[in-house]
């Protein structure tokens, strides 16, 4: 159940971060509401996750997958175009998250 909560926390954080740009510095109501609710939900779920997953592992997955998904959201919703070094960096993040999940005994509980 912890990994489901972590996945939901990551999605909530990605939605909130994506809405942050649309909030235009908190001057637009509905994107601002999405930011506040999204981050609130994300941190609540992360707190539940930390009951059973070590903080370093949870945060590595949260941050790594969040970066990848926010980049995808930026491409889809804002027409952002990451350059080759950005794409290579994102590929390394995916590799790092994969190594943690596949080989680290610290992530098993």
N, C-alpha and C positions, 0 to 999 in steps of 0.2 A: 504494500500500500504506500510505503514511503516514496518509492520511485514514481508512482502515479501522482502523488502530491507534488513531487519535485517537477514533474513534467507540466503540471497545471500552474505551478508557481512561475516557471520559465515562460509559459505562454502569456500569463497575466502581465509579467514584466515586459515582454516584447510588445504586447498591445499598448501598455502604458507608455513605453518609450517611443513607440511609433506615433502615438497621439500627442506626445510632448511637442514634437515639431509642429503638428497641426494646431496646437493651442496658441501659437504665436505669442509666446511669452506670457501665457495665462490670460490673454485678452479675449479668447473665444470660449464661451461657456461649456459647450458639450465636449469638445476635446479635453478641456481642463477637468471636467467631471470624470472622464474616462481615465485620465492620468491619475487622479487621486484614488479612485476606486481600484484601478489596476494595480498600482503600487501597494495599496493597503492589502489587497487580496494576496499579492505575490509574497509580501513579507509575512503575512499570517501563515500561509502555506509553508514557506521556508522554515518558520519556527517549528511547525509540526514535523517537518522532515528532519530537523536537527535532533529530534528525540532519538532517532535510530541510525542516522547516517552521519559519519564524522564530518565536522564542519569544513575541513579542507577539501574533502571529496565532493561534498554537496556544492560548495562554492565554485570549485573548478568546473563542475558540470553546468551549474547555473550561468557562470560567466561565459564559458566557452560556447555553449549552445545559444545563449542569449546574443552574443556577438554575431554568430552566424545567422540567426533568424532575423535580427534587426537589420543586418545587411541585406538580406533577401527582401524584407519589408521596404527598405529604402529604395531598392531597385523597382519593386512592383508598384509602390504607391507614390513615390516622389521622383521617379525617373533617374535616380542616382546611378552612376556608372563607375564601379570600382575598377581601378587600374590593375595591371598584372601583379605588382608587388602586394596590393591589398588582397587579391585572390589567392596568391601564394601563402600569405599570412593566415588567411582563413582556412586554407587547406591544412596548414600546420596545426591550427587550433582543433580542427576536426580529428586530425591524427592523434593529438594529445588526449582528447576526450575518449577516443577509441582505445588508446593504450590503457587509460585508467579503467575503463569498463571491462576490457578483455583480460587484462593481466594483473591488476592490482588486487591484492587480497584485502586492502584497507576498505574497499567499497562493498565488501560482502558482509552482510549482517543478517 
